[in-house]
Amino acid sequence: MLYLESFVHRVELAEIVSRWIVNQPQPGDLEKINQIVNFNSYISRLWCHDLAVQLFRTLHHKQPDTLLAKTKGELKDFIVENPLRTTPRIEELFARYRRWPEDFYRETPYDGRIYYLSEADRRHYVGSTRIKRFRRIAEKGARRIVDYMFERIRINADALAEERAKALGIPKRALITPPEQQVEEFLHAERRLLKMIRRGTIQYEFPILSIPDVVGIKILVEGDQYERLIDTIERSKTCTLLEQEQHTGRYNAINLRVAHQIPRDRLLQQLPARHHIRILKYRGFDPATVIDDYTRFVETAEDHVLLEIIVCSYDDFIESEIGRCMHEERITNQRSHIDYSGHLATNVMHLMDYILALCLAPTHGVEITDVPVKLWMRYMPDTLDRLQRKIFNVPVDASFEDPSTTTTTAVSLSRRALSDDADGDPELLN
């Protein structure tokens, strides 16, 4: 169901998510999810960095320098402190940023790398790469699933209205339905869908719902650089340009959808190092088998991945980071305009968040036999927050009682994992 285009082994991951949505996990699912998500998190940084350097070197005829950014504030500080050029508009935005930095979502988590060129004592930004954080993947994946389910419910509600019109001997377009009856028919259609999910009879009807931008590269272009970039991609032996989508208005950029052949030999040479293995150990991997598991993972991976390359001018980039179309405000606005936000939609979001959070949690030797977030049940937010906390063994209340008597799946999952890894490291890959 959920098809992360920038991941390898993406079909297998989609199949597991489909099973978990209808609460039909299979033995070994958690280990497979853990490998798919974590190994992709590792290798995507390698192939994405190599591709970015290749493109920047072609455009600028020199190797860019790089630095990591873990918050959007680090990225925004860099571009404000290192202007490529200045205009009255850019000076206005920079002055506003320096005066009221708290207005610019500086603490937003960001998993990215800044690329820049140095000339004398000046640096200037030429682009960046970013890997979507697990939380954002869950959110975007949930939105795609909810959109699909909402459409299914709407179609079912229309079918109910059609049945009622036939019973009255009139065409559906002539049917006058009071608003309260429309709501009741929608809720009835929703219950039908939930019943199919609970019974597991809908799993094989799920379509492939693609998430295209888990990995992205942003490139600034001026003058004829856009044509040179397109020519570089089209001439590349490892890239295929699939689509060019232009955005105009408040937000101006061109999105390139690109298929990229993974550098399998390079990935097999760049094995996880000791500090990577230490992180993977905390997340439930057996250190003794990590290298073999990783090698097998790469050798059996698909040949290519898909990624998004965002191309824009320097002025438009400044507007998208601290100006009229700030990325964080676009995301906030997007979240506030959701057509369907009932408990089914909420549960989908929490299920996706739970699945991906498991890949960061200590899960050594654990099997999930019953998915704890079920789409057909109603939960208070406190219940789902408690579930998330438990998988990381975070205290969930002020009780002094012995937690070893608790028998819930999440608690037992976390406790067993931590007992197997007494020196677990909370450091994360992303």
C-alpha positions in Angstrom: 0.0 0.0 0.0 2.5 2.7 1.2 5.1 2.8 -1.6 8.2 4.9 -0.6 9.7 5.6 -3.9 13.2 6.6 -2.6 13.5 3.3 -0.7 14.7 0.0 -1.9 12.7 -3.1 -0.9 9.7 -0.7 -1.2 7.2 -3.3 -2.4 7.9 -5.6 0.6 7.4 -2.6 2.9 4.1 -1.8 1.2 2.9 -5.3 1.7 3.7 -5.3 5.4 1.9 -2.0 5.9 -1.2 -3.4 4.2 -1.2 -6.4 6.5 -0.8 -4.3 9.6 -3.7 -2.0 8.6 -6.0 -5.0 8.9 -4.2 -6.4 12.0 -2.7 -9.4 10.2 1.0 -9.2 11.0 3.2 -12.2 10.1 6.2 -13.6 11.9 9.3 -11.7 11.0 7.4 -8.5 9.9 9.0 -6.3 12.5 12.5 -7.4 11.7 11.9 -6.8 8.0 10.4 -3.3 8.6 13.4 -2.5 10.9 15.9 -3.5 8.2 14.0 -1.8 5.3 13.7 1.5 7.2 17.0 1.7 8.9 19.2 0.4 6.1 17.4 2.8 3.7 18.1 5.6 6.1 21.8 4.7 5.9 22.2 4.1 2.2 20.1 7.0 1.0 22.6 9.4 2.6 25.4 7.7 0.5 23.8 7.7 -2.9 22.0 11.1 -2.4 25.3 12.8 -1.4 27.2 11.3 -4.3 24.5 12.4 -6.8 24.3 15.9 -5.3 28.1 16.4 -5.5 28.1 15.2 -9.1 25.4 17.7 -10.0 26.9 20.6 -8.1 30.4 19.9 -9.6 29.0 19.9 -13.1 27.2 23.3 -12.5 30.0 25.1 -10.7 33.1 23.3 -12.0 34.4 22.7 -8.5 33.8 20.5 -5.5 31.4 22.0 -3.0 32.0 21.9 0.8 29.3 20.5 3.0 28.0 20.7 6.6 25.2 18.9 8.4 22.0 20.7 9.5 19.8 19.1 12.2 17.3 22.1 12.5 15.8 24.5 10.0 17.4 27.3 12.1 20.9 26.0 11.2 19.9 26.2 7.5 18.3 29.6 7.8 21.2 31.0 9.9 23.6 29.9 7.2 21.8 31.6 4.3 21.3 34.8 6.3 24.9 34.9 7.4 26.3 34.1 3.9 24.3 36.0 1.3 24.9 35.3 -2.4 23.8 38.9 -3.3 21.5 41.5 -1.9 18.4 43.4 -2.9 16.1 45.7 -1.0 13.7 42.7 -0.5 16.4 40.4 0.7 17.7 43.0 3.1 14.2 43.5 4.4 13.8 39.7 5.0 17.2 39.3 6.6 16.6 42.3 8.9 13.2 40.8 10.0 14.9 37.4 10.6 17.6 38.9 12.7 15.1 41.0 14.7 12.5 38.3 15.3 14.1 34.9 14.8 11.5 33.3 17.0 8.9 33.8 14.2 10.7 31.6 11.7 10.2 28.0 13.1 13.9 27.7 13.8 13.6 24.7 16.0 11.9 22.6 13.3 13.8 19.2 13.1 15.6 18.9 9.8 17.7 16.0 8.5 19.8 17.6 5.9 23.2 18.6 4.5 24.1 22.1 3.2 26.4 22.5 0.2 28.3 25.7 -0.4 31.2 27.1 -2.3 34.0 29.2 -0.7 35.5 32.2 -2.4 38.2 34.0 -0.5 36.6 34.5 3.0 33.0 34.3 1.7 30.8 31.2 1.5 27.6 30.9 -0.5 24.8 28.3 -0.5 24.4 26.4 -3.7 22.0 23.7 -2.6 21.1 21.1 0.0 19.9 17.5 0.5 17.3 16.3 2.9 15.9 13.0 4.0 12.3 13.1 5.2 12.1 12.4 8.9 10.2 9.3 10.1 7.5 11.6 11.6 7.0 13.4 8.3 6.9 10.1 6.3 4.2 8.8 8.7 2.2 12.0 8.3 2.5 12.1 4.5 1.8 8.4 4.2 -1.2 8.6 6.5 -2.6 11.5 4.4 -2.4 9.4 1.2 -4.1 6.4 2.9 -6.8 8.7 4.4 -7.4 10.3 1.0 -8.0 6.9 -0.5 -10.3 5.7 2.4 -12.2 9.0 2.2 -12.8 8.5 -1.5 -14.0 4.9 -0.7 -16.4 6.2 1.9 -17.7 8.9 -0.4 -18.3 6.3 -3.2 -20.1 4.1 -0.7 -22.2 7.0 0.5 -23.1 7.9 -3.1 -24.2 4.2 -3.6 -26.5 4.5 -0.6 -28.1 7.6 -2.0 -28.4 5.9 -5.3 -30.3 3.0 -3.6 -32.6 5.4 -1.9 -33.3 7.2 -5.1 -34.2 3.9 -6.9 -36.5 3.0 -4.1 -38.3 6.3 -4.6 -38.4 5.8 -8.4 -36.4 9.0 -9.1 -33.0 9.7 -10.6 -30.3 10.4 -8.0 -29.8 14.0 -9.2 -33.4 14.7 -8.3 -32.9 13.4 -4.8 -33.2 16.1 -2.1 -31.3 14.9 1.0 -31.4 16.8 4.3 -27.9 17.6 5.7 -28.4 15.3 8.7 -29.3 12.4 6.4 -26.2 13.0 4.3 -24.1 12.8 7.5 -25.8 9.6 8.5 -25.2 8.0 5.1 -21.6 9.1 5.3 -21.2 7.6 8.7 -22.9 4.4 7.6 -20.5 4.1 4.7 -17.6 4.7 7.0 -18.8 1.8 9.2 -19.0 -0.4 6.2 -15.4 0.3 5.4 -14.3 -0.2 9.0 -16.1 -3.5 9.0 -14.1 -4.6 5.9 -10.9 -3.5 7.6 -11.7 -5.3 10.8 -12.5 -8.5 8.9 -9.4 -8.2 6.7 -11.4 -8.5 3.5 -10.1 -5.2 2.0 -6.4 -5.8 2.2 -5.9 -6.9 -1.4 -8.0 -4.0 -2.8 -5.5 -1.4 -1.4 -3.8 0.4 -4.3 -0.2 1.5 -4.5 0.0 4.9 -2.7 3.3 6.4 -3.7 5.3 8.9 -1.5 7.6 10.4 -4.1 9.9 12.8 -2.1 11.3 10.9 0.8 14.8 11.9 -0.5 15.2 15.3 -2.1 17.9 17.6 -3.5 17.5 21.4 -3.7 19.6 23.2 -6.3 19.9 26.9 -6.9 20.3 27.9 -10.6 20.9 31.2 -12.3 21.0 32.1 -16.0 21.6 29.1 -18.2 22.3 26.8 -15.3 18.8 25.2 -15.5 19.4 24.1 -19.1 22.8 22.8 -18.2 21.3 20.9 -15.2 18.7 19.2 -17.4 21.3 18.3 -20.0 23.5 16.8 -17.3 20.6 14.7 -16.0 19.6 13.5 -19.4 23.1 12.6 -20.3 23.8 10.8 -17.1 24.2 7.0 -17.2 22.6 6.7 -13.8 19.7 9.1 -14.0 16.4 9.3 -16.0 14.3 12.5 -16.0 10.7 11.4 -15.6 8.8 14.6 -15.0 9.2 18.4 -14.8 6.5 20.2 -12.7 6.6 24.0 -12.5 5.1 25.9 -9.5 4.3 29.5 -9.9 2.6 32.1 -7.7 3.6 32.6 -4.1 5.9 29.6 -4.3 8.1 29.4 -7.4 10.2 26.4 -8.2 10.5 23.5 -10.6 10.2 19.9 -9.3 12.1 17.3 -11.2 11.1 13.7 -10.7 14.2 11.5 -11.3 14.9 7.8 -11.4 18.4 7.1 -10.1 20.3 3.8 -10.4 21.7 2.9 -7.1 25.5 2.6 -6.9 25.3 -1.0 -5.7 29.1 -1.6 -5.7 29.7 1.7 -3.7 27.1 0.7 -1.2 28.6 -2.7 -0.7 32.0 -1.1 -0.1 30.7 1.5 2.4 29.7 -1.0 5.1 28.2 0.4 8.3 31.0 1.4 10.7 31.3 0.8 14.4 29.3 3.8 15.4 26.5 2.9 12.9 26.4 -0.6 14.4 26.2 0.8 17.9 23.1 2.7 16.8 21.6 -0.3 15.1 22.2 -2.4 18.1 20.1 0.0 20.2 17.4 -0.3 17.6 17.2 -4.1 17.9 19.8 -5.4 15.4 22.2 -8.2 16.3 25.7 -6.7 15.9 27.1 -10.1 15.0 24.9 -10.2 11.8 24.5 -6.6 10.8 27.1 -6.7 8.1 25.8 -9.9 6.5 22.2 -8.6 6.8 23.2 -5.3 5.2 25.1 -7.0 2.4 22.2 -9.2 1.6 19.8 -6.2 1.8 21.9 -4.3 -0.8 22.5 -7.3 -3.1 18.7 -8.0 -3.3 17.6 -4.4 -3.7 15.8 -2.9 -6.7 18.1 -1.4 -9.3 16.8 2.2 -8.9 15.1 4.6 -6.6 13.1 7.8 -7.3 13.9 11.1 -5.8 12.8 14.8 -6.1 15.1 17.5 -7.3 13.8 21.0 -6.5 15.3 23.8 -8.7 14.8 27.5 -8.0 16.5 30.8 -8.2 18.3 32.4 -5.2 15.5 35.0 -4.7 12.8 32.3 -4.7 14.8 30.2 -2.3 15.0 33.0 0.2 11.2 33.5 -0.1 10.7 29.8 0.6 12.8 29.8 3.7 12.1 33.1 5.4 9.7 35.0 3.0 6.2 35.0 1.6 6.0 31.2 1.1 7.9 29.9 4.1 8.0 26.1 4.0 6.8 25.6 7.6 3.8 27.9 7.0 2.8 26.0 3.9 3.0 22.7 5.8 0.9 24.2 8.7 -1.7 25.5 6.2 -1.8 22.1 4.5 -2.5 20.3 7.8 -5.4 22.7 8.5 -7.2 21.9 5.3 -7.9 18.2 5.6 -11.2 17.1 4.1 -11.6 14.1 6.4 -10.4 14.1 10.0 -12.6 11.6 11.8 -11.2 8.9 14.2 -10.4 6.6 11.3 -8.1 9.3 9.8 -6.6 9.9 13.2 -5.9 6.2 13.7 -4.2 5.9 10.4 -1.8 8.7 11.3 -1.1 7.1 14.7 -0.6 3.6 13.1 1.9 4.9 10.6 3.7 6.9 13.3 3.8 3.7 15.5 5.2 1.5 12.7 8.0 3.9 11.9 8.7 4.7 15.6 9.3 0.9 16.1 12.3 1.3 13.8 13.9 3.7 16.2 13.0 1.7 19.4 14.9 -1.2 21.0 13.0 -4.2 19.5 15.6 -7.0 19.7 13.9 -10.5 19.6 10.4 -9.0 19.5 7.5 -10.2 17.4 4.3 -8.2 16.9 1.4 -10.6 16.9 -1.3 -8.0 17.5 -1.1 -4.5 16.1 -1.9 -2.2 19.0 -3.5 0.6 16.9 -6.6 -0.7 15.2 -8.4 1.5 12.8 -11.9 0.5 13.8 -11.4 1.4 17.5 -11.8 4.8 19.2 -8.9 6.1 21.2 -8.2 9.1 23.4 -5.0 11.0 22.4 -3.6 10.1 25.8 -3.9 6.3 25.0 -1.8 6.7 21.8 0.7 9.0 23.5 1.1 6.3 26.2 1.7 3.7 23.6 4.4 5.7 21.9 6.2 6.4 25.2 6.1 2.7 26.2 8.0 1.5 23.2 10.9 3.7 24.3 10.5 2.8 28.0 9.6 6.4 28.9 7.6 6.8 32.1 3.9 7.3 31.4 2.6 8.2 34.8 3.8 9.1 38.3 3.1 5.7 39.8 5.5 4.0 42.2 4.1 0.5 41.4 6.3 -2.2 40.0 6.0 -1.9 36.2 7.2 -5.5 35.8 3.6 -6.6 36.5 2.3 -4.8 33.4 1.6 -7.2 30.5 0.8 -5.0 27.6 2.5 -5.7 24.3 4.3 -2.3 24.2 5.7 -2.5 27.7 6.9 -6.1 27.2 8.4 -5.2 23.9 10.4 -2.3 25.4 11.5 -4.1 28.6 12.7 -7.3 26.8 14.6 -5.2 24.3 16.3 -3.1 27.0 17.2 -6.2 29.0 19.0 -7.6 26.0 20.8 -4.3 25.4 21.6 -2.9 28.8 23.9 -0.2 27.3 21.5 0.9 24.6 22.4 4.1 22.9 19.6 6.6 22.3 21.5 8.2 19.4 19.5 8.2 16.2 20.5 7.8 12.6 18.1 10.5 11.6 
